[in-house]
């Protein structure tokens, strides 16, 4: 089994889920007392979030690239960036390391292909939804993203940064997400991508009638399949 390097902390709430899912999947495959062979580097999200807000993506990329390289030097044979938004700097990280970088959008596109859907509703931070890095990579894989309205994007972003990253799960926020998802369905979405690693803490598979693609779950699945090949 290959050693996976998890670059997390954005937020630590979702990094916990990455670690838990990874160990569960490895144990389900091998049985016994088997668990994931992994390393975790958890950065200070306050610093990263401030750089996001300032549009200093290059500086944020430098921080994450340095951490990714540290994971590689410590023995990681592949790198998993445990956040959707910071895949904005994925290429910067890839340029710094020599081991495989397992891209979250590729995992999403593969899952959509497996579901035989080509039009997905996309939820996430305002950066994921308004910038092109996530949407364009989906389009390159012939997956068409359907987006919420700008006011909905702003409210989703507020819920993520003011509630979910702190582990706060409110029924009112869950109801709001489901309302937005219903509108995405009406606009032609065949499945819903939970395109922020914290959204899966709030929205579960049984909460909505369309298939859900939880980016955390499919990203971990891709990493485990790669590690045990």
Short mmCIF file of the C-alpha atoms (twelve columns), coordinates in Angstrom:
data_MODEL
# 
_entry.id   MODEL 
# 
loop_
_atom_site.group_PDB 
_atom_site.id 
_atom_site.type_symbol 
_atom_site.label_atom_id 
_atom_site.label_alt_id 
_atom_site.label_comp_id 
_atom_site.label_asym_id 
_atom_site.label_seq_id 
_atom_site.Cartn_x 
_atom_site.Cartn_y 
_atom_site.Cartn_z 
_atom_site.pdbx_PDB_model_num 
ATOM 1   C CA . UNK A 1   0.000   0.000  0.000   1 
ATOM 2   C CA . UNK A 2   1.379   3.396  -0.986  1 
ATOM 3   C CA . UNK A 3   1.772   6.128  1.622   1 
ATOM 4   C CA . UNK A 4   -0.678  9.023  1.126   1 
ATOM 5   C CA . UNK A 5   0.170   12.575 2.148   1 
ATOM 6   C CA . UNK A 6   -2.893  14.562 3.257   1 
ATOM 7   C CA . UNK A 7   -2.504  18.332 3.070   1 
ATOM 8   C CA . UNK A 8   -5.287  19.539 5.351   1 
ATOM 9   C CA . UNK A 9   -6.422  22.008 7.964   1 
ATOM 10  C CA . UNK A 10  -8.742  23.881 5.553   1 
ATOM 11  C CA . UNK A 11  -10.720 23.303 7.718   1 
ATOM 12  C CA . UNK A 12  -9.607  20.793 10.325  1 
ATOM 13  C CA . UNK A 13  -13.262 19.707 10.615  1 
ATOM 14  C CA . UNK A 14  -13.209 18.255 7.111   1 
ATOM 15  C CA . UNK A 15  -9.649  16.944 7.507   1 
ATOM 16  C CA . UNK A 16  -10.969 14.748 10.321  1 
ATOM 17  C CA . UNK A 17  -13.485 13.323 7.847   1 
ATOM 18  C CA . UNK A 18  -10.721 12.656 5.297   1 
ATOM 19  C CA . UNK A 19  -8.713  10.725 7.873   1 
ATOM 20  C CA . UNK A 20  -11.720 8.779  9.137   1 
ATOM 21  C CA . UNK A 21  -13.003 7.819  5.688   1 
ATOM 22  C CA . UNK A 22  -9.559  6.830  4.470   1 
ATOM 23  C CA . UNK A 23  -9.017  4.452  7.371   1 
ATOM 24  C CA . UNK A 24  -12.524 3.009  7.041   1 
ATOM 25  C CA . UNK A 25  -12.049 2.315  3.318   1 
ATOM 26  C CA . UNK A 26  -8.650  0.711  3.817   1 
ATOM 27  C CA . UNK A 27  -9.993  -1.478 6.617   1 
ATOM 28  C CA . UNK A 28  -13.003 -2.494 4.530   1 
ATOM 29  C CA . UNK A 29  -10.640 -3.603 1.761   1 
ATOM 30  C CA . UNK A 30  -8.044  -5.477 3.828   1 
ATOM 31  C CA . UNK A 31  -9.954  -6.333 7.013   1 
ATOM 32  C CA . UNK A 32  -8.332  -7.169 10.319  1 
ATOM 33  C CA . UNK A 33  -6.565  -4.242 11.968  1 
ATOM 34  C CA . UNK A 34  -5.472  -2.640 8.717   1 
ATOM 35  C CA . UNK A 35  -5.536  1.146  8.529   1 
ATOM 36  C CA . UNK A 36  -4.289  3.785  6.105   1 
ATOM 37  C CA . UNK A 37  -0.583  4.415  5.653   1 
ATOM 38  C CA . UNK A 38  -0.685  8.189  5.615   1 
ATOM 39  C CA . UNK A 39  0.909   11.429 6.696   1 
ATOM 40  C CA . UNK A 40  -0.999  14.612 7.556   1 
ATOM 41  C CA . UNK A 41  0.168   18.208 7.367   1 
ATOM 42  C CA . UNK A 42  -2.445  20.548 8.848   1 
ATOM 43  C CA . UNK A 43  -1.946  24.232 8.070   1 
ATOM 44  C CA . UNK A 44  -3.297  27.274 9.910   1 
ATOM 45  C CA . UNK A 45  -6.557  28.009 8.082   1 
ATOM 46  C CA . UNK A 46  -6.685  31.587 9.399   1 
ATOM 47  C CA . UNK A 47  -3.606  32.439 7.371   1 
ATOM 48  C CA . UNK A 48  -4.892  30.701 4.242   1 
ATOM 49  C CA . UNK A 49  -8.369  32.262 4.512   1 
ATOM 50  C CA . UNK A 50  -6.924  35.760 4.800   1 
ATOM 51  C CA . UNK A 51  -4.894  35.215 1.639   1 
ATOM 52  C CA . UNK A 52  -8.039  33.940 -0.120  1 
ATOM 53  C CA . UNK A 53  -9.950  37.074 0.857   1 
ATOM 54  C CA . UNK A 54  -7.086  39.285 -0.335  1 
ATOM 55  C CA . UNK A 55  -6.789  37.439 -3.637  1 
ATOM 56  C CA . UNK A 56  -3.207  36.467 -2.754  1 
ATOM 57  C CA . UNK A 57  -3.485  33.039 -4.319  1 
ATOM 58  C CA . UNK A 58  0.195   32.875 -5.205  1 
ATOM 59  C CA . UNK A 59  1.240   33.371 -1.594  1 
ATOM 60  C CA . UNK A 60  -1.249  30.763 -0.438  1 
ATOM 61  C CA . UNK A 61  0.096   28.445 -3.099  1 
ATOM 62  C CA . UNK A 62  3.630   28.952 -1.816  1 
ATOM 63  C CA . UNK A 63  2.572   27.889 1.677   1 
ATOM 64  C CA . UNK A 64  0.776   24.785 0.434   1 
ATOM 65  C CA . UNK A 65  3.529   23.880 -2.021  1 
ATOM 66  C CA . UNK A 66  6.069   23.985 0.803   1 
ATOM 67  C CA . UNK A 67  3.880   21.724 2.956   1 
ATOM 68  C CA . UNK A 68  3.293   19.316 0.064   1 
ATOM 69  C CA . UNK A 69  7.041   19.077 -0.529  1 
ATOM 70  C CA . UNK A 70  7.550   18.409 3.182   1 
ATOM 71  C CA . UNK A 71  5.084   15.530 2.962   1 
ATOM 72  C CA . UNK A 72  6.951   14.135 -0.033  1 
ATOM 73  C CA . UNK A 73  10.286  14.382 1.766   1 
ATOM 74  C CA . UNK A 74  8.723   12.612 4.757   1 
ATOM 75  C CA . UNK A 75  7.816   9.658  2.537   1 
ATOM 76  C CA . UNK A 76  4.442   10.455 0.969   1 
ATOM 77  C CA . UNK A 77  4.126   8.766  -2.426  1 
ATOM 78  C CA . UNK A 78  1.098   10.833 -3.495  1 
ATOM 79  C CA . UNK A 79  -0.479  14.081 -2.301  1 
ATOM 80  C CA . UNK A 80  -4.124  14.703 -1.446  1 
ATOM 81  C CA . UNK A 81  -5.176  18.357 -0.976  1 
ATOM 82  C CA . UNK A 82  -8.088  18.085 1.458   1 
ATOM 83  C CA . UNK A 83  -10.042 21.127 0.279   1 
ATOM 84  C CA . UNK A 84  -11.892 22.132 -2.881  1 
ATOM 85  C CA . UNK A 85  -11.202 25.866 -2.899  1 
ATOM 86  C CA . UNK A 86  -7.431  25.614 -2.660  1 
ATOM 87  C CA . UNK A 87  -7.318  23.490 -5.798  1 
ATOM 88  C CA . UNK A 88  -7.135  26.973 -7.303  1 
ATOM 89  C CA . UNK A 89  -3.377  26.566 -6.716  1 
ATOM 90  C CA . UNK A 90  -3.160  22.887 -7.695  1 
ATOM 91  C CA . UNK A 91  -0.790  23.538 -10.588 1 
ATOM 92  C CA . UNK A 92  1.525   25.514 -8.314  1 
ATOM 93  C CA . UNK A 93  1.678   22.564 -5.937  1 
ATOM 94  C CA . UNK A 94  2.173   20.057 -8.760  1 
ATOM 95  C CA . UNK A 95  5.125   22.068 -10.069 1 
ATOM 96  C CA . UNK A 96  6.816   21.810 -6.659  1 
ATOM 97  C CA . UNK A 97  6.506   18.063 -6.076  1 
ATOM 98  C CA . UNK A 98  7.604   14.996 -8.021  1 
ATOM 99  C CA . UNK A 99  5.013   12.520 -6.686  1 
ATOM 100 C CA . UNK A 100 1.439   12.245 -8.051  1 
ATOM 101 C CA . UNK A 101 -1.086  14.925 -7.083  1 
ATOM 102 C CA . UNK A 102 -4.566  13.386 -6.858  1 
ATOM 103 C CA . UNK A 103 -6.918  16.122 -8.092  1 
ATOM 104 C CA . UNK A 104 -10.327 16.426 -6.474  1 
ATOM 105 C CA . UNK A 105 -12.140 17.495 -9.654  1 
ATOM 106 C CA . UNK A 106 -10.919 14.407 -11.500 1 
ATOM 107 C CA . UNK A 107 -12.483 12.289 -8.751  1 
ATOM 108 C CA . UNK A 108 -15.753 14.206 -9.111  1 
ATOM 109 C CA . UNK A 109 -15.780 13.805 -12.889 1 
ATOM 110 C CA . UNK A 110 -15.109 10.067 -12.617 1 
ATOM 111 C CA . UNK A 111 -18.009 9.702  -10.193 1 
ATOM 112 C CA . UNK A 112 -20.306 11.656 -12.507 1 
ATOM 113 C CA . UNK A 113 -19.264 9.378  -15.384 1 
ATOM 114 C CA . UNK A 114 -20.013 6.335  -13.241 1 
ATOM 115 C CA . UNK A 115 -23.478 7.782  -12.544 1 
ATOM 116 C CA . UNK A 116 -23.917 8.495  -16.280 1 
ATOM 117 C CA . UNK A 117 -24.733 12.170 -15.629 1 
ATOM 118 C CA . UNK A 118 -23.317 15.108 -17.553 1 
ATOM 119 C CA . UNK A 119 -25.058 18.084 -15.892 1 
ATOM 120 C CA . UNK A 120 -24.425 18.669 -12.186 1 
ATOM 121 C CA . UNK A 121 -25.505 21.295 -9.691  1 
ATOM 122 C CA . UNK A 122 -22.427 22.734 -8.012  1 
ATOM 123 C CA . UNK A 123 -22.296 23.967 -4.420  1 
ATOM 124 C CA . UNK A 124 -19.215 25.427 -2.747  1 
ATOM 125 C CA . UNK A 125 -17.462 28.545 -1.557  1 
ATOM 126 C CA . UNK A 126 -17.756 31.745 -3.571  1 
ATOM 127 C CA . UNK A 127 -14.236 31.106 -4.856  1 
ATOM 128 C CA . UNK A 128 -15.076 27.646 -6.160  1 
ATOM 129 C CA . UNK A 129 -18.275 28.871 -7.797  1 
ATOM 130 C CA . UNK A 130 -17.156 32.244 -9.182  1 
ATOM 131 C CA . UNK A 131 -13.598 31.434 -10.275 1 
ATOM 132 C CA . UNK A 132 -12.965 29.101 -13.204 1 
ATOM 133 C CA . UNK A 133 -10.533 26.478 -11.882 1 
ATOM 134 C CA . UNK A 134 -13.173 23.964 -10.763 1 
ATOM 135 C CA . UNK A 135 -15.811 24.627 -13.433 1 
ATOM 136 C CA . UNK A 136 -13.379 24.543 -16.343 1 
ATOM 137 C CA . UNK A 137 -11.837 21.245 -15.263 1 
ATOM 138 C CA . UNK A 138 -15.332 19.744 -15.087 1 
ATOM 139 C CA . UNK A 139 -16.093 21.074 -18.570 1 
ATOM 140 C CA . UNK A 140 -12.867 19.548 -19.882 1 
ATOM 141 C CA . UNK A 141 -14.319 16.218 -18.753 1 
ATOM 142 C CA . UNK A 142 -17.645 16.979 -20.496 1 
ATOM 143 C CA . UNK A 143 -19.440 17.703 -17.218 1 
ATOM 144 C CA . UNK A 144 -21.626 20.832 -17.332 1 
ATOM 145 C CA . UNK A 145 -21.944 22.668 -13.976 1 
ATOM 146 C CA . UNK A 146 -25.208 24.392 -12.998 1 
ATOM 147 C CA . UNK A 147 -24.651 27.215 -10.495 1 
ATOM 148 C CA . UNK A 148 -26.760 28.910 -7.819  1 
ATOM 149 C CA . UNK A 149 -27.612 32.602 -8.196  1 
ATOM 150 C CA . UNK A 150 -25.144 35.196 -6.907  1 
ATOM 151 C CA . UNK A 151 -27.187 35.941 -3.733  1 
ATOM 152 C CA . UNK A 152 -27.387 32.188 -3.072  1 
ATOM 153 C CA . UNK A 153 -23.627 31.843 -3.562  1 
ATOM 154 C CA . UNK A 154 -23.032 34.579 -0.996  1 
ATOM 155 C CA . UNK A 155 -25.298 32.920 1.581   1 
ATOM 156 C CA . UNK A 156 -23.778 29.484 0.969   1 
ATOM 157 C CA . UNK A 157 -20.334 31.015 1.464   1 
ATOM 158 C CA . UNK A 158 -21.465 32.642 4.722   1 
ATOM 159 C CA . UNK A 159 -22.793 29.345 6.049   1 
ATOM 160 C CA . UNK A 160 -19.549 27.575 5.171   1 
ATOM 161 C CA . UNK A 161 -17.204 30.108 6.772   1 
ATOM 162 C CA . UNK A 162 -19.347 31.190 9.732   1 
ATOM 163 C CA . UNK A 163 -20.856 27.828 10.648  1 
ATOM 164 C CA . UNK A 164 -19.551 24.668 8.999   1 
ATOM 165 C CA . UNK A 165 -15.812 25.273 9.426   1 
ATOM 166 C CA . UNK A 166 -16.545 25.679 13.156  1 
ATOM 167 C CA . UNK A 167 -18.514 22.430 13.265  1 
ATOM 168 C CA . UNK A 168 -21.842 24.256 13.670  1 
ATOM 169 C CA . UNK A 169 -24.689 22.374 11.972  1 
ATOM 170 C CA . UNK A 170 -28.008 24.260 11.935  1 
ATOM 171 C CA . UNK A 171 -31.314 22.960 10.591  1 
ATOM 172 C CA . UNK A 172 -32.085 26.371 9.085   1 
ATOM 173 C CA . UNK A 173 -28.896 26.204 7.021   1 
ATOM 174 C CA . UNK A 174 -29.656 22.648 5.961   1 
ATOM 175 C CA . UNK A 175 -33.103 23.784 4.801   1 
ATOM 176 C CA . UNK A 176 -31.495 26.599 2.830   1 
ATOM 177 C CA . UNK A 177 -29.100 24.239 1.057   1 
ATOM 178 C CA . UNK A 178 -31.953 21.911 0.143   1 
ATOM 179 C CA . UNK A 179 -33.943 24.865 -1.226  1 
ATOM 180 C CA . UNK A 180 -30.986 25.839 -3.437  1 
ATOM 181 C CA . UNK A 181 -30.516 22.224 -4.528  1 
ATOM 182 C CA . UNK A 182 -34.169 22.040 -5.517  1 
ATOM 183 C CA . UNK A 183 -33.699 25.080 -7.735  1 
ATOM 184 C CA . UNK A 184 -30.582 23.516 -9.301  1 
ATOM 185 C CA . UNK A 185 -32.646 20.425 -10.057 1 
ATOM 186 C CA . UNK A 186 -35.308 22.572 -11.726 1 
ATOM 187 C CA . UNK A 187 -32.526 24.121 -13.831 1 
ATOM 188 C CA . UNK A 188 -31.520 20.723 -15.197 1 
ATOM 189 C CA . UNK A 189 -29.054 19.295 -12.695 1 
ATOM 190 C CA . UNK A 190 -28.983 15.483 -12.759 1 
ATOM 191 C CA . UNK A 191 -26.861 15.243 -9.595  1 
ATOM 192 C CA . UNK A 192 -25.559 17.648 -6.950  1 
ATOM 193 C CA . UNK A 193 -21.856 18.133 -6.270  1 
ATOM 194 C CA . UNK A 194 -21.131 19.026 -2.648  1 
ATOM 195 C CA . UNK A 195 -18.141 21.061 -3.790  1 
ATOM 196 C CA . UNK A 196 -16.846 22.098 -0.391  1 
ATOM 197 C CA . UNK A 197 -15.359 19.543 1.959   1 
ATOM 198 C CA . UNK A 198 -17.510 20.841 4.848   1 
ATOM 199 C CA . UNK A 199 -20.909 20.598 3.114   1 
ATOM 200 C CA . UNK A 200 -20.955 16.831 3.579   1 
ATOM 201 C CA . UNK A 201 -21.032 17.449 7.321   1 
ATOM 202 C CA . UNK A 202 -24.469 19.063 6.870   1 
ATOM 203 C CA . UNK A 203 -26.056 17.395 3.834   1 
ATOM 204 C CA . UNK A 204 -26.375 13.603 3.711   1 
ATOM 205 C CA . UNK A 205 -27.337 11.232 0.924   1 
ATOM 206 C CA . UNK A 206 -30.905 10.752 2.159   1 
ATOM 207 C CA . UNK A 207 -31.597 14.492 2.380   1 
ATOM 208 C CA . UNK A 208 -32.328 14.999 -1.327  1 
ATOM 209 C CA . UNK A 209 -33.899 13.068 -4.182  1 
ATOM 210 C CA . UNK A 210 -31.043 13.579 -6.678  1 
ATOM 211 C CA . UNK A 211 -27.759 11.672 -6.407  1 
ATOM 212 C CA . UNK A 212 -25.131 13.524 -4.370  1 
ATOM 213 C CA . UNK A 213 -21.436 13.636 -5.184  1 
ATOM 214 C CA . UNK A 214 -19.644 14.399 -1.926  1 
ATOM 215 C CA . UNK A 215 -16.217 15.616 -3.028  1 
ATOM 216 C CA . UNK A 216 -14.589 14.484 0.222   1 
ATOM 217 C CA . UNK A 217 -15.860 10.921 -0.146  1 
ATOM 218 C CA . UNK A 218 -14.984 10.528 -3.835  1 
ATOM 219 C CA . UNK A 219 -11.577 12.160 -3.346  1 
ATOM 220 C CA . UNK A 220 -10.715 9.724  -0.554  1 
ATOM 221 C CA . UNK A 221 -12.042 6.817  -2.618  1 
ATOM 222 C CA . UNK A 222 -9.788  7.788  -5.525  1 
ATOM 223 C CA . UNK A 223 -6.798  8.062  -3.191  1 
ATOM 224 C CA . UNK A 224 -7.397  4.689  -1.544  1 
ATOM 225 C CA . UNK A 225 -7.883  2.949  -4.897  1 
ATOM 226 C CA . UNK A 226 -4.609  4.489  -6.059  1 
ATOM 227 C CA . UNK A 227 -2.798  3.507  -2.856  1 
ATOM 228 C CA . UNK A 228 -3.824  -0.150 -2.924  1 
ATOM 229 C CA . UNK A 229 -3.318  -0.823 -6.638  1 
# 
